Amino acid sequence: MIDTTRLEPNETPVMLVTGSAKRIGAAIIEAAHTRGYRVIIHCHHSKIKAQMLAAKLNDVRPNTAAVIMADLAIINDSDLLNQFVQDVVSTFGQLDVLVHNASRFYPTPIGTIDSAQWDELLLTNAKAPLFLSQALLPYLKQQQGCIISLLDIHAQNKPFNSYTVYNMAKAAHQMLVQSLALEVAPDIRVNGVAPGVNILPDADSDQAIDLDHQQRIVASIPIQRVGTPEDIAEAVLFLAKASYITGEIINVDGGRRLTLAGGTR
Ligand SMILES: NC(=O)c1ccc[n+]([C@@H]2O[C@H](COP(=O)([O-])OP(=O)(O)OC[C@H]3O[C@@H](n4cnc5c(N)ncnc54)[C@H](OP(=O)(O)O)[C@@H]3O)[C@@H](O)[C@H]2O)c1
């Protein structure tokens, strides 16, 4: 268990969050940093945002935030994966918490699915979390650390209509959490957080949804609001310290899974 209040500055725990230049990943990074963690912001395309976030955090406490850029496709090449692992571990000399947050999310209506979509959705939502976890396990074990995965309430027998490949990938990721939790205990804990609708797709993205649709989503959520990235970050930070919890998945969805019958996000 990480007790940041008892640690010398150079012993503060280190958290890596994949895909954390913006949105939910950035909220996890900020919440962890506020609680005294040193943080590694991983990004692929969002280099400027990642560097701005790191600069902001380093202004608060020098040398506590760093950026690593990589397409998670590196996991398909052992040399590139080894280099990534070395980059992660050499940044602060240790790794305590690994958060799998990076993801691709788009519909794949049946009849249109191609293998490039399969590869991309499975890579980001299932395969990379497995191979990154495997490669970083020795370092996490040294720290008696933990892994936390961003899952989805749609991976729990409530498939999201027309998102078959994404649903399959997140369901595989959920089983990865449970399988790994069993295999790497007692040294490393592995848990998941399943958001409902915790941040809408960016307005300029191809997944953007109109106001009408947003209102229908809110109406379907018992708590009657879209969640926030900070709601997710709180659950991640809780799991990072919860020394007797492993193999667990916390839904952070305002109760949406209770009313969900598949369909729209
Ligand atoms: N948004 C929600 O309400 C919601 C609902 C259910 C589940 N979730 C889950 O929660 C997590 C965070 O959600 P989000 O909406 O904040 O995520 P997001 O914005 O869709 O994606 C997060 C990051 O993933 C990175 N990424 C994508 N493909 C990558 C690749 N090949 N290599 C490296 N990085 C890659 C991107 O980094 P760059 O920008 O640097 O390219 C992106 O910024 C995801 O796992 C998502 O499935 C979210």
The ligand as an ORCA input file, in Angstrom:
! r2SCAN-3c Opt
* xyz 0 1
  N     -15.346      8.783    -22.083
  C     -16.151      8.015    -21.361
  O     -17.136      8.464    -20.804
  C     -15.818      6.560    -21.211
  C     -16.846      5.617    -21.096
  C     -16.526      4.268    -20.924
  C     -15.185      3.881    -20.887
  N     -14.201      4.813    -21.015
  C     -12.808      4.383    -20.994
  O     -12.034      5.273    -20.189
  C     -10.750      5.495    -20.785
  C     -10.540      6.992    -21.024
  O     -11.602      7.496    -21.831
  P     -11.401      8.809    -22.720
  O     -12.698      9.051    -23.390
  O     -10.759      9.872    -21.909
  O     -10.318      8.236    -23.780
  P      -9.957      8.817    -25.228
  O      -9.910     10.294    -25.130
  O     -10.862      8.217    -26.258
  O      -8.494      8.176    -25.477
  C      -7.433      8.383    -24.553
  C      -6.121      8.415    -25.288
  O      -5.810      7.150    -25.845
  C      -4.685      7.393    -26.661
  N      -4.507      6.405    -27.708
  C      -5.397      5.955    -28.619
  N      -4.802      5.097    -29.461
  C      -3.493      4.999    -29.076
  C      -2.356      4.285    -29.570
  N      -2.416      3.478    -30.647
  N      -1.178      4.436    -28.928
  C      -1.078      5.247    -27.851
  N      -2.108      5.960    -27.355
  C      -3.301      5.826    -27.958
  C      -4.864      8.782    -27.274
  O      -3.639      9.490    -27.074
  P      -3.186     10.724    -28.033
  O      -4.277     11.751    -27.915
  O      -1.892     11.163    -27.433
  O      -3.033     10.176    -29.424
  C      -6.030      9.366    -26.463
  O      -5.819     10.695    -26.039
  C     -10.732      4.661    -22.053
  O     -10.107      3.430    -21.799
  C     -12.203      4.471    -22.380
  O     -12.468      3.308    -23.126
  C     -14.499      6.134    -21.191
*
